[in-house]
Structure formats: structure tokens, C-alpha cells
């Protein structure tokens, strides 16, 4: 089987474009490539589109606010063409354009240009009114820019054609208007292939077994992984990423000698297990919001019909009700998984920031 090629997130491309634009702005030299740091400590090189072409192509937003831009110093643009590898990413081949200007605020500020959306509803990782640039990409962009200079910089990100592409995504339903989101937590896009993914997941189980792990922690992805390492006394080998393959991985785990499993993740994914949906990809399972509204109602908890995400639903509740709903959901997940594989299961649900929402079962063996 030919190995699938990995690619880069829009956030990583934006960070590389911003660094190239900052070099042109502050050092008056245009580079054909730059390397940037990734959250895991690795680095990668990106080819840069000519700055003037990027500016012309993107038609980026003019920076009018004198409060944020140093007058007399024109902004500079650079772009990176998104490469998503063999993943069917809607932004593959799109230009990710960064326009960088000096500002007097002394910090790095973000704006949405053409084709990058704006948040209009609560419940996402970024508050309403802000550009749809997620925390991970913001950190990557800041890290890349600080390799160039410590001065205040305003970064406007644009994706030509992004408004049209966004209409084919969940963004309109999430209250993200006028464009796409700048996404990514690791900076890399891992291509999706069910057989290849399952082979890789089995390898992680084998590594855990070979490392002497006796009580694994299963997580959907990076949010669960970070939360598991933050909240529990576990080793990296003990934390096993499942992606969306919960049914497959639970069956694999049930065949091992492990008697206890801990599941850690965000309710937006994990709630699907309580419903009996063991493949949690959005294309293969229904949205969780109707189920969460129904579960809350069964507890006498009123939820807002205005929320568009599981995160928003939980965060809109008073703390006591949030904990009650999360504990009930975690307990339902625990029972569903125990019924499926016949092992002792514990569950912890966390927010996007990794804060504990609720638990089900006995989590003390991992503490």
C-alpha cells in the first residue's frame, strides 16, 4: 500500500505567510521560502508566493485604523499555497495570504480579510466579533512572527474565494460569516484512509502493550490527549488516540488483557458513543446537539436553542447545571461502552480548553 502524504493546516500556512511578510516589512527583503516552528517542537519549510502577487490576488482588507497601524509604513503581503497532502481538504490549493503592518499597540493583533470568516455566536473557541482564527493558529503565527521581531504587528489573513468555499462547510451553521476559519492544532493535516488509519491505530495499541501499559487512556485527538496528560498521572505511551474509530478501537482493546480503560474527550465527539454511534466522523454520524438538548431536558435543565455547538451548550449553563449534565452524559457513555466491550470504563469530559466538565465511573486509578 502506498503511504498517504500528509499536509499542512491553514494555520501553519498562515504562520509561514505572516513570517515572510514580516521579514519583507521589517528587513526589506523578500524571501522565497521560510521555516516555522510547530507546537511539537519540529519545524517545516514553506514556499512563499511573491508578496506583490499575493496582495493583488487577495485584495486584502485595507488597514484604515490609525489606532492599530503605524502611519507612513505601508503593510506587506505574502502568501502560501495550501497543500493538504492526500487528505480531501476543501482548502487544498487555496492561497493563504497574510498582510502584516506595524502597530503602536506593541502586540500581535488579528484581522479577517477577504474569505476569512468572523465569529457571530458564542460557544466557539473564539468570542463573537473576532476573526475566525483559532487559538492554535494564533499561537503558531505569534511564534513565527516573534522569530522576526518583538514589535507590534497587525496581521490580516485572507483566503481568495474563501467566502464561496465556506458555503460548503459547517461555518454558516456555526455562525461564522463571510468566509472560512483558520484552523489546526498540530500544524499538520493527516490524510484520512480507513485501512491505513486503522493500521496506524493498532500500532499505537501495540506500542502501549510493549511499554507495559496496564490502564490505557483513549482519546479522540489532541484536546483529549492534552487534557489526559494535564489531569492524570499518565505516560505519553498510555494515552492512545482513537480519532473517529471508536468501534474499531474498542473492539481491539477488548481483546487485550486490560481490565480498565479511561476515555477522555470533548462532548461534541464523545456524546455520540452514548447514542450508540461508534464511528464519530460527522459524515457518518448525526450531530450531537439534538441529543444533548434532549438529555438536558430529561434532567430539568433548560438549554438555549440559539447555541450552535456542544461547547456553547455547556458553557451557557450555570456551573452546577453544567456539571450535572456533563456527569450524566459521562455516565451514559461509560455504561454504553461497558455494555459493548465488557470492561471497567471511566469517562472524563472536557471543554475545548481542556477544563474538566464531568466524569462517569471510577477515575481514581489514573490519579
C-alpha positions as CSV (number, residue, x, y, z in Angstrom):
1,X,0.0,0.0,0.0
2,X,1.4,3.4,-1.0
3,X,1.8,5.7,2.0
4,X,-0.5,8.7,2.0
5,X,1.1,12.1,2.0
6,X,0.5,14.4,5.0
7,X,0.0,18.1,4.5
8,X,-0.3,21.4,6.4
9,X,-3.2,23.2,8.1
10,X,-4.4,26.6,7.1
11,X,-2.9,27.8,10.4
12,X,0.5,26.6,9.5
13,X,0.3,28.2,6.1
14,X,-0.9,31.4,7.6
15,X,2.1,31.4,10.1
16,X,4.6,30.9,7.2
17,X,3.0,33.7,5.1
18,X,2.9,36.0,8.1
19,X,6.6,35.4,8.8
20,X,7.6,36.0,5.2
21,X,5.5,39.3,5.1
22,X,7.1,40.4,8.4
23,X,10.6,39.8,7.0
24,X,9.7,41.9,4.0
25,X,8.2,44.6,6.1
26,X,10.9,44.9,8.7
27,X,14.0,43.8,6.9
28,X,13.1,45.0,3.4
29,X,13.9,41.6,1.8
30,X,11.5,39.2,0.0
31,X,12.2,35.6,0.7
32,X,11.1,32.6,-1.5
33,X,10.8,30.3,1.5
34,X,10.6,30.3,5.3
35,X,10.7,27.8,8.0
36,X,8.4,28.0,11.1
37,X,8.2,26.3,14.5
38,X,5.4,23.7,15.2
39,X,3.8,23.1,18.6
40,X,5.6,19.8,19.0
41,X,9.0,21.5,18.6
42,X,9.5,20.4,15.0
43,X,9.9,22.8,12.0
44,X,8.9,22.9,8.4
45,X,9.7,24.9,5.3
46,X,7.1,26.6,3.1
47,X,7.4,28.1,-0.4
48,X,6.3,31.7,-0.5
49,X,4.3,33.4,-3.3
50,X,5.7,36.8,-4.4
51,X,4.5,39.4,-2.0
52,X,3.1,41.8,-4.7
53,X,1.2,39.0,-6.4
54,X,-0.3,37.8,-3.1
55,X,-1.5,41.3,-2.4
56,X,-3.0,41.7,-5.8
57,X,-4.6,38.3,-5.8
58,X,-6.1,38.5,-2.3
59,X,-7.4,42.1,-2.5
60,X,-6.8,42.1,1.3
61,X,-8.6,44.5,3.6
62,X,-7.2,48.0,3.6
63,X,-5.9,48.9,7.1
64,X,-7.7,52.1,8.0
65,X,-7.4,52.3,11.8
66,X,-4.7,54.6,12.8
67,X,-5.0,53.3,16.4
68,X,-3.5,50.0,15.3
69,X,-1.3,50.8,12.3
70,X,1.9,52.9,12.3
71,X,1.2,55.7,9.8
72,X,3.7,56.1,6.9
73,X,4.7,52.4,7.0
74,X,2.7,50.5,4.3
75,X,1.7,46.9,5.0
76,X,3.3,44.0,3.1
77,X,1.6,40.8,1.9
78,X,2.9,37.3,1.3
79,X,1.1,34.0,0.6
80,X,1.4,30.3,0.9
81,X,-0.4,27.8,-1.3
82,X,-2.2,25.3,0.9
83,X,-1.0,21.7,0.5
84,X,-3.2,19.2,2.3
85,X,-1.4,16.1,1.1
86,X,-3.8,13.3,0.3
87,X,-6.5,14.5,2.6
88,X,-9.7,15.6,0.9
89,X,-9.4,19.1,2.3
90,X,-11.7,21.8,0.9
91,X,-8.8,24.4,1.1
92,X,-6.2,22.3,-0.8
93,X,-4.6,24.5,-3.4
94,X,-6.0,27.8,-1.9
95,X,-3.8,30.8,-1.3
96,X,-3.5,31.7,2.4
97,X,-2.5,35.3,2.4
98,X,-1.1,37.3,5.3
99,X,-0.8,41.1,5.2
100,X,1.4,42.4,8.0
101,X,1.6,46.0,9.3
102,X,3.4,47.8,12.1
103,X,1.2,48.9,15.0
104,X,1.7,51.0,18.1
105,X,-0.1,48.6,20.4
106,X,3.1,46.6,21.0
107,X,1.4,43.3,20.4
108,X,0.2,41.0,17.7
109,X,-3.3,41.7,16.5
110,X,-5.5,39.8,14.1
111,X,-8.0,40.8,11.4
112,X,-10.1,38.9,8.9
113,X,-9.5,39.8,5.3
114,X,-11.3,38.5,2.2
115,X,-12.5,35.0,2.6
116,X,-11.8,34.6,6.3
117,X,-14.8,34.5,8.5
118,X,-15.9,36.4,11.6
119,X,-17.4,34.8,14.7
120,X,-21.0,35.9,15.4
121,X,-22.3,33.4,18.0
122,X,-21.0,32.2,21.4
123,X,-19.7,28.7,22.0
124,X,-16.7,28.5,19.8
125,X,-13.1,28.8,20.9
126,X,-13.0,32.5,19.8
127,X,-15.6,35.0,21.1
128,X,-18.1,36.8,18.9
129,X,-16.8,39.7,16.9
130,X,-13.4,38.2,16.4
131,X,-11.8,36.9,13.2
132,X,-12.3,33.1,12.8
133,X,-8.7,32.3,13.6
134,X,-8.5,29.6,16.2
135,X,-6.2,29.6,19.2
136,X,-3.8,27.1,17.8
137,X,-3.1,29.0,14.6
138,X,-2.8,32.3,16.6
139,X,-0.1,30.7,18.7
140,X,1.7,29.4,15.7
141,X,1.5,32.8,13.9
142,X,2.8,34.6,17.1
143,X,5.7,32.2,17.5
144,X,6.7,32.6,13.8
145,X,6.5,36.4,14.0
146,X,8.5,36.6,17.2
147,X,11.3,34.9,15.4
148,X,11.5,38.0,13.3
149,X,10.8,40.8,15.7
150,X,9.2,41.8,19.0
151,X,7.5,44.9,17.7
152,X,3.7,45.3,17.5
153,X,2.3,43.8,14.3
154,X,-1.2,43.6,12.9
155,X,-1.9,40.5,10.8
156,X,-4.8,40.4,8.3
157,X,-5.4,36.9,6.9
158,X,-7.2,36.3,3.6
159,X,-8.2,33.3,1.5
160,X,-9.3,34.4,-2.0
161,X,-12.5,32.5,-2.8
162,X,-12.9,31.6,0.8
163,X,-16.5,33.0,1.1
164,X,-17.6,30.6,-1.6
165,X,-15.8,27.7,-0.1
166,X,-17.3,28.4,3.3
167,X,-20.8,27.8,1.9
168,X,-19.8,24.1,1.6
169,X,-18.7,23.8,5.2
170,X,-20.4,23.9,8.6
171,X,-19.4,27.6,9.1
172,X,-22.8,29.1,8.3
173,X,-24.5,26.8,10.8
174,X,-21.9,27.8,13.4
175,X,-22.5,31.5,13.0
176,X,-19.2,32.1,11.2
177,X,-19.9,34.6,8.4
178,X,-18.2,35.8,5.3
179,X,-15.6,33.1,5.0
180,X,-13.6,30.1,6.2
181,X,-11.9,29.5,9.6
182,X,-8.1,29.4,10.1
183,X,-7.8,26.0,11.8
184,X,-5.3,23.5,13.1
185,X,-3.8,22.4,16.4
186,X,-0.7,20.5,15.4
187,X,0.0,22.4,12.1
188,X,-0.2,19.1,10.1
189,X,-3.0,17.5,8.2
190,X,-3.1,13.7,8.5
191,X,-4.7,12.1,5.4
192,X,-7.7,10.0,6.1
193,X,-7.7,6.4,4.8
194,X,-9.7,3.9,6.8
195,X,-7.4,0.9,6.3
196,X,-4.2,3.0,6.8
197,X,-5.7,4.8,9.8
198,X,-6.7,1.5,11.4
199,X,-3.3,0.0,10.8
200,X,-1.7,3.0,12.5
201,X,-4.1,2.8,15.4
202,X,-3.3,-0.8,16.0
203,X,0.4,0.2,16.1
204,X,-0.4,2.6,18.9
205,X,-2.0,-0.2,20.9
206,X,1.0,-2.4,20.3
207,X,3.3,0.3,21.5
208,X,1.3,0.7,24.6
209,X,1.3,-3.1,25.3
210,X,5.1,-3.3,24.7
211,X,5.6,-0.3,27.1
212,X,3.9,-2.2,29.9
213,X,0.7,0.0,29.9
214,X,-1.9,-1.6,32.2
215,X,-4.6,1.0,32.1
216,X,-4.8,2.8,28.8
217,X,-6.5,6.2,28.2
218,X,-8.4,6.5,24.9
219,X,-8.8,10.0,23.4
220,X,-10.4,11.3,20.2
221,X,-7.4,13.6,19.4
222,X,-5.2,16.5,20.6
223,X,-7.8,18.1,23.0
224,X,-8.3,14.8,24.9
225,X,-4.6,14.0,24.8
226,X,-3.6,17.3,26.4
227,X,-6.3,17.0,29.0
228,X,-5.3,13.5,29.9
229,X,-1.7,14.4,30.4
230,X,-2.8,17.5,32.4
231,X,-5.3,15.9,34.7
232,X,-3.9,12.5,35.3
233,X,-0.7,10.8,36.2
234,X,-0.2,9.0,32.9
235,X,2.7,8.5,30.4
236,X,2.5,9.5,26.8
237,X,2.5,5.8,25.8
238,X,-0.5,5.3,27.9
239,X,-2.6,7.9,26.0
240,X,-3.9,6.3,22.8
241,X,-5.5,8.4,20.1
242,X,-8.6,6.9,18.6
243,X,-9.6,9.5,16.0
244,X,-13.2,8.7,14.9
245,X,-12.6,4.9,15.0
246,X,-14.2,4.2,18.4
247,X,-16.0,1.0,17.5
248,X,-12.8,-0.5,15.9
249,X,-10.5,0.6,18.7
250,X,-12.8,-0.5,21.5
251,X,-13.0,-4.0,19.9
252,X,-9.3,-4.1,19.6
253,X,-8.9,-3.0,23.2
254,X,-11.4,-5.6,24.4
255,X,-9.2,-8.4,23.0
256,X,-6.3,-7.3,25.3
257,X,-5.7,-8.2,28.9
258,X,-6.6,-4.6,30.0
259,X,-9.4,-4.6,32.6
260,X,-9.7,-0.8,32.9
261,X,-10.0,1.9,30.3
262,X,-10.3,5.7,30.7
263,X,-11.9,7.7,28.0
264,X,-11.2,11.5,27.9
265,X,-12.5,13.9,25.3
266,X,-14.9,16.7,24.3
267,X,-18.7,16.0,24.5
268,X,-19.0,17.1,20.9
269,X,-17.4,13.8,19.9
270,X,-17.9,11.6,23.0
271,X,-21.7,12.1,23.2
272,X,-22.1,10.1,20.1
273,X,-20.9,7.0,22.0
274,X,-23.8,7.3,24.4
275,X,-26.2,7.2,21.4
276,X,-24.5,4.1,20.0
277,X,-22.7,5.8,17.2
278,X,-19.2,4.2,17.2
279,X,-17.9,6.0,14.1
280,X,-17.9,9.6,15.2
281,X,-16.9,11.3,11.9
282,X,-19.5,14.0,11.1
283,X,-20.1,12.3,7.7
284,X,-21.0,9.0,9.4
285,X,-22.9,10.1,12.5
286,X,-25.6,12.7,13.3
287,X,-25.0,16.0,15.1
288,X,-25.0,15.7,18.9
289,X,-26.9,18.9,19.7
290,X,-30.4,17.4,19.5
291,X,-29.3,14.5,21.8
292,X,-27.8,16.9,24.3
293,X,-30.9,19.2,24.3
294,X,-33.0,16.1,25.0
295,X,-30.6,14.8,27.7
296,X,-30.7,18.2,29.4
297,X,-34.5,18.4,29.3
298,X,-34.7,14.9,31.0
299,X,-32.8,16.5,33.9
300,X,-35.0,19.6,34.0
301,X,-32.2,21.7,32.6
302,X,-33.2,24.4,30.1
303,X,-30.9,24.9,27.2
304,X,-30.8,27.7,24.6
305,X,-32.0,27.0,21.1
306,X,-29.5,29.7,19.9
307,X,-26.4,27.6,20.7
308,X,-24.7,26.0,17.7
309,X,-22.1,23.8,19.3
310,X,-21.8,21.3,22.1
311,X,-19.2,23.6,23.6
312,X,-21.7,26.5,23.5
313,X,-24.4,24.5,25.1
314,X,-22.3,23.5,28.1
315,X,-20.7,26.9,28.6
316,X,-24.0,28.7,28.5
317,X,-25.2,26.8,31.6
318,X,-24.7,27.8,35.2
319,X,-21.8,25.8,36.7
320,X,-23.9,23.4,38.8
321,X,-26.1,22.5,35.8
322,X,-23.1,22.2,33.5
323,X,-21.6,19.7,35.9
324,X,-24.9,17.8,36.4
325,X,-25.4,17.4,32.6
326,X,-21.7,16.5,32.0
327,X,-21.7,13.9,34.8
328,X,-24.9,12.4,33.4
329,X,-23.5,12.3,29.9
330,X,-20.2,10.8,31.1
331,X,-22.2,8.1,33.0
332,X,-24.2,7.3,29.9
333,X,-21.1,7.0,27.8
334,X,-19.5,4.8,30.5
335,X,-22.5,2.4,30.5
336,X,-22.7,2.2,26.7
337,X,-19.0,1.3,26.4
338,X,-19.1,-1.2,29.2
339,X,-22.1,-2.9,27.6
340,X,-20.2,-3.1,24.3
341,X,-16.9,-4.5,25.5
342,X,-17.4,-5.8,29.0
343,X,-14.6,-3.9,30.7
344,X,-14.4,-1.4,33.5
345,X,-14.8,2.0,31.9
346,X,-14.3,5.5,33.3
347,X,-15.0,8.7,31.4
348,X,-14.0,12.3,31.8
349,X,-15.5,15.0,29.5
350,X,-13.5,18.2,29.0
351,X,-14.1,21.6,27.3
352,X,-12.1,22.9,24.3
353,X,-9.6,24.4,26.7
354,X,-9.2,21.1,28.5
355,X,-11.1,22.0,31.6
356,X,-13.0,19.2,33.3
357,X,-16.7,19.2,32.7
358,X,-17.8,16.0,34.3
359,X,-16.9,12.3,35.0
360,X,-18.5,8.9,35.0
361,X,-17.1,5.8,36.7
362,X,-14.1,5.5,38.9
363,X,-11.2,7.7,37.6
364,X,-9.1,7.2,40.7
365,X,-6.7,4.5,39.2
366,X,-5.3,7.2,36.9
367,X,-4.9,9.9,39.5
